[in-house]
């Protein structure tokens, strides 16, 4: 049956509209310009878990679904926009004491200050005598790679006595871990403690440890892993399922690593050479390798985080007077530099670097390095303006 004139005109109009829209739609972003997205080649089961975890990561909790009554944020994604760094506008506060004898403020709401509250409740205030530190959330991309590095490799990178005399004495963070932690293959134990590497001071053992505590301390949501209500200090029924926690852990494990941009550009290559010449690679180790992993894409693979995952004393300027686990107040786990150039996209168009976002540019962040980073900071200051520009271009390519 021939089409009616009206139908024919409608089809022509639709075709013209589709063609017009195809000409006006923006091109898809380059993969190396995005922080989120899965590792390539995941199995169907891992892909399904990634999607479930992605959805859970963006879930907004309310009073009826377990939020609070005291909390910092209502969803994971609000602190890690686009899986990137947080900003000072959504910072969080940890509190405790300045030594490594253990946090004596856990019964008073520690280690995290819940500065928001549901109606009818009062936000927490810092207990008298507690030391505190303000932090911004790190990017979460590539965490599965960091989680899978073997203990033996981290120990091999360590030089706690600075035996090579280079002024850098990184050490692994041996800390006590929760009962539910799933030990890595060939994990190393020392006096009942194990190597931790997740978080600003590397106090969390793995992504399960980090995720369960984030649900509890950030959102006031209890789970089978972390069942204590931050307000009452009493054990509660889980407000989020074990399946959801495991899905979020799976999501974090299989987020892709940030992809370097313009690696073949002459200026980027030159900047990378300067990076090594002034000793930045003494802590920001360019290449690591994962150990054994049940996820094929994470099993014994080389990756480029620009971190040794060790604790380093960064001097008085970055001493925050607070410790987690057995890190001292001036010690920080080396933050990975991958994704650095994309940080501004998640931070509203501006850089907020270092643990609390105090550095507003890469140059400022370098200049604030003291302690084990002082030699590299001094060497950066001694570079010509042109060489400083090359180094910054390299760092922004990561």
Secondary structure, 3 states (H helix, E strand, C coil): CCCCHHHHHHHHHHHHHHHHHHHHCCCCCCHHHCCCCECCCCCHHHHHHHHHHHHHHCCCCCCCCCCCCEECCCCHHHCCHHHCCCCHHHCEEEEECCCCCCCCCHHHCCCECCCEECCCCCCCCCCCCCEEEEECCCCCCCHHHHHHECHHHHHHHCCCCCCCCCCCCCECEEECCCCCCCCCCCCCEECCEEEECECCCCCECCHHHHHHHHHHHHHCCCCCCCCECCCCCCECCCCCCHHHHHHHHHHHHCECCCCCCCCCCHHHHHHHHHHHHCCHHHCCCCCEEECCCCCHHHCCCEECCCCCCCEEECCHHHCCCCCCCCCCCCEEECCCCCCHHHHHHHCCCCCCECCCCCECCHHHHHHCCCHHHHHHHHHHHHCCHHHHHHHHHHHHHC
